[in-house]
Amino acid sequence: MEKKLSSVAKSFTASPIQELSHLAQRCNAINLAEGFPDFPAPTHIKDSAIAAINSDFNQYRHVQGICDHLAEMVKKMHGLDINSLTDIAICCGQTEAFAAAVFAIIDKGDEVVLFDPCYETYEGCITMAGGNPVYVALDPPHWTLDPDKLMKSLTGRTKAIVLNSPQNPTGKVFTKDELEIIAEVCRVRNCLAITDEVYEHVTFDNNKHISLASFLGMQERTIITSSLSKTFSVTGWRVGWAIAPAFIASAIRNIHVKITDSAPAPFQEAALTALRSAPEYFESLKKDYESKRDFMIKMLAGIGFKFQFKPEGSFFLFAELPENCALSDVEYVKELIQEAGVVAVPGCGFFHANLLSDKVPKEDCSYHRRYIRFAFCKSDSTLATAAQKLGKLYKSSGMSKDT
């Protein structure tokens, strides 16, 4: 019966991350792997969703007010003039918004540039659309962009560049100079850009998120994708959006309707309440996550992890294994799960050395097995318990020592 599957379906298999998640569930491990909070969403947002359900907002729905407020926010944050009637598509989370954006612009054989390490779902969307991902490695430990590597990755088939900033998994916030390099490439090569800006409100140490669309000549060639999920701790509500030039936004809306038809109606109503949150909410969000980040860095550094780069945004730590650790990233995570009851994500799942373009010189990629991603979007009690378990494991087994 497997012969009945499509070639696309056959190309997707369970990742090591999924397999480790199953192991973690069997061991009842503390989940520092997946990027979802284990604490409550803001009360005023939940109350709004409950009120919408009680008011019978149960059918297909499009809440124009979300688009109106998003246009105001983008104007305030980035100085962009957005037509809320034509330039925004509301989708089922950023994931669908990104997929619909890819399906809207990518044809078979088109090449799409991504920066490595890279969030894993981008590749799948591109290949399903018939496109070819081309990876440009960011340089560790600060994950800097080398302009020469970017230029060497470009061909006559390059259609778009994908940018995730603040970035998952590294926590990097691309600098203004790096963004200008990407913008210049898009302008000169007539490329489009798809940005994933879901962590736009989660930045630290006075780093500021800058949208690529705000650079000269980029609004007309950029598709911004984002969602409620990370900012308001509602990853399961599935309300996201794409902001793009009208003809692209229209195509995204049409694809969205063919796939899912409508984002959840009551949560769209709650989204409007969320987006109207007071400025103090967003400031508190940054401070809370910055405190969690600092706690995790101190704890992990205490058991030997290396932090040459401190995350500037998002809620992930991409921690380098202790220098004298003989275990690979996957082996280390298995040890964490089985011996400490804590699960994280091996970094190899975010690297794509085997997919680097032939036009980009191959490099020493040994560091691909030297990173672990920890999510710190957890309650203080969860993080404290994880710290206690990791500390006990370190003392009892010396996991950071040669084995």
Disulfide bonds with the S-S distance in Angstrom:
none
